[in-house]
Amino acid sequence: MFQYIIKRFGQAVPLLIGVSIIGFAMMHLAPGGPLAVYTLNPTITAQDIERIKHVFGLDQPIHIQYLKWAYGMFTGNWGNTFFGGRPVLDVILERVPATFLLMGSGMSLAIIIGMLIGILGAVKRYSIFDYLATTGAMVALSFPTFWFGLMTIFIFALKLGWLPSGGMYTLGGEEDLLDLLTHLILPTVVLALVLVAQWSRYTRSSFLEVIHQDYIRTAKSKGLSRGRILLRHAFPNAVSPLIALAGVQLPWLFSGALVTETIFGWPGMGRLFVDALTMKEYPVLMGMVMITAIAVILGNLLADVINALIDPRIRLE
Amino acid sequence: MMNAIRSNPEIADKSGAEALGAAGRFPQSPPSHYYESQTRRIWRRFLRHRLAVAGGGAVILLLLMAILADIVAPHDPLALDTRRRFIPPFTDPTFIFGTDEMGRDLLSRLFHGGRISLVVGIAAMFATVVTGLIIGLISGFYGGKVDNVLMRFTDTMLCFPQVFLLLVLAAFITPTVVSIALIIGLTSWMEVARIIRAQVQYIKEQDFVQAAFALGASGARIMSKELLPNAIAPVMVSATLNVANAVLMESYISFLGYGIQPPLASWGNMLTNAQSYFDLAPWLAILPGIMITLTVMSFNFLGDGLRDALDPRLRM
């Protein structure tokens, strides 16, 4: 087990290096390069630029620059924002809780509902429910997240007035848990829609593969109840590809959160990203791209380790 | 041979073997394909998938709409007239779907916006497939170190959330139809590359490719004449689904203001301002979104049907 984890960590290292190389390349592709903030400033002369280049080591060979930059990333020195001059990492990290709250609640909702639909669909294969669920999943996968968000705001906030149309707390109100939860409902549902569709599809096929195997038939012939067979016998074997799915979904989850946060004015990382885009805050943008990619790598790593913990077959590969 | 005829009611019909009474006797047995060409078989399987056929029909209609936008659009999509802003749908016979905040005809804008969205979607699909093909072919053909580097690169690209990458790239470039299609293509080729690589690794070991090697064919020739034609079929499914994803991605970045720029309409940027006019003109938010959803759904169902029709595992 320990060996497996070490091996899996070893596989993540090249990915981290790859991510850092692509991030570095993009930094240099940005209009004006890493010095965009200075070149755009009319009071700074060409000589100044040369001097700044020298001070920052930008006149050194590219691989030396990369190593220095990567070292900075590794030690938490992600540069400062163009406007305000605050450390980029701080600016990003203070947005993480709001995003993780949204992503966590969206993912939990998706897993619960998606799995229920998927299991029911697998058990009652080719029934009307199964047909509606698989077709419905396809339809849900086709919804543009931002448009679905707009529609929920239109119906539930504007027309019915049941839920707030955006933000995390009511302005000037008491910032209590109930207020937060009412603000969380719509964004969570919007973010979860596509995930529910994916979870139901994958759960269905994963359970279908399992429930036709011999040991399930044995369990049936022993006279066990259907619920017990599904939960104790089928579930553990069907669930391991699904844990991997959670890891694979992470990039989409970040993208979906970005769109959802923009629609609902949710003060998370996605919102920060879109704001940074308008202000051309390249250090923040780069930092965000890097941090999401690193989160994806770590998330996948975690999914694999959990999988290895519950499924001995994986460990032995 | 007789079994082959008997076990397939459809073929039995056509070959006149019905007189044997075989067709009715084995209605449940799986069809055998000895007498059916591959194309026919795929076509038959595809037609059985009703939603896929509907999706295919819708795709054809959408393509016609995009091609004929100039002819079928009742008005100039860019003609402003502030005297007729916010006409609701189905109230004015000259503006069936109403008008937007600048008095432009919504129906005409939907047609022309659809043209842009579909052109971006299809161009992005080609960019995706070409990039994926090149990387997958080289990776699968050369193997070893080249394969290792290219596949780690593919894995790395998969770590980035696509919308984040797209928005950063879109902020770097001048957004045009071509550049938007290109950046969508350059951020979504990874799946195609993996499919092609797996295909190539399998095909490379087949006798006909080994024969080509033995005859001294060059690597480029083997890749283009032997591997590519045989690896392309599974990509069809991915390509179709890619159009759906590209249309979605275009709408995301255009909605956020970094894609197709106004006054040129795309379904995505038509929704940018819609949120501000929710109370006054909800149809501005509803109609473009329905078009995006319908388009993406059509391509998704079409791709799904193609997968079922082409999937070699079902053929067993």
HADDOCK unambig.tbl for C-alpha pairs under 7 A between the chains (distance, minus, plus):
assign (segid A and resid 15 and name CA) (segid B and resid 152 and name CA) 6.88 0.50 0.50
assign (segid A and resid 15 and name CA) (segid B and resid 156 and name CA) 5.42 0.50 0.50
assign (segid A and resid 18 and name CA) (segid B and resid 153 and name CA) 6.73 0.50 0.50
assign (segid A and resid 18 and name CA) (segid B and resid 156 and name CA) 5.76 0.50 0.50
assign (segid A and resid 19 and name CA) (segid B and resid 156 and name CA) 5.86 0.50 0.50
assign (segid A and resid 30 and name CA) (segid B and resid 172 and name CA) 5.87 0.50 0.50
assign (segid A and resid 31 and name CA) (segid B and resid 172 and name CA) 6.19 0.50 0.50
assign (segid A and resid 139 and name CA) (segid B and resid 297 and name CA) 6.08 0.50 0.50
assign (segid A and resid 142 and name CA) (segid B and resid 293 and name CA) 5.48 0.50 0.50
assign (segid A and resid 142 and name CA) (segid B and resid 296 and name CA) 5.26 0.50 0.50
assign (segid A and resid 142 and name CA) (segid B and resid 297 and name CA) 5.02 0.50 0.50
assign (segid A and resid 143 and name CA) (segid B and resid 293 and name CA) 5.21 0.50 0.50
assign (segid A and resid 144 and name CA) (segid B and resid 248 and name CA) 6.23 0.50 0.50
assign (segid A and resid 144 and name CA) (segid B and resid 293 and name CA) 6.62 0.50 0.50
assign (segid A and resid 147 and name CA) (segid B and resid 289 and name CA) 5.90 0.50 0.50
assign (segid A and resid 251 and name CA) (segid B and resid 159 and name CA) 6.55 0.50 0.50
assign (segid A and resid 251 and name CA) (segid B and resid 160 and name CA) 6.26 0.50 0.50
assign (segid A and resid 251 and name CA) (segid B and resid 161 and name CA) 4.22 0.50 0.50
assign (segid A and resid 252 and name CA) (segid B and resid 161 and name CA) 6.03 0.50 0.50
assign (segid A and resid 254 and name CA) (segid B and resid 161 and name CA) 6.25 0.50 0.50
assign (segid A and resid 255 and name CA) (segid B and resid 161 and name CA) 5.65 0.50 0.50
assign (segid A and resid 255 and name CA) (segid B and resid 162 and name CA) 6.67 0.50 0.50
assign (segid A and resid 255 and name CA) (segid B and resid 163 and name CA) 5.26 0.50 0.50
assign (segid A and resid 255 and name CA) (segid B and resid 164 and name CA) 6.57 0.50 0.50
assign (segid A and resid 289 and name CA) (segid B and resid 160 and name CA) 6.95 0.50 0.50
assign (segid A and resid 289 and name CA) (segid B and resid 164 and name CA) 6.43 0.50 0.50
assign (segid A and resid 292 and name CA) (segid B and resid 160 and name CA) 6.82 0.50 0.50
assign (segid A and resid 293 and name CA) (segid B and resid 159 and name CA) 5.02 0.50 0.50
assign (segid A and resid 293 and name CA) (segid B and resid 160 and name CA) 4.85 0.50 0.50
assign (segid A and resid 296 and name CA) (segid B and resid 159 and name CA) 5.76 0.50 0.50
assign (segid A and resid 297 and name CA) (segid B and resid 159 and name CA) 6.46 0.50 0.50
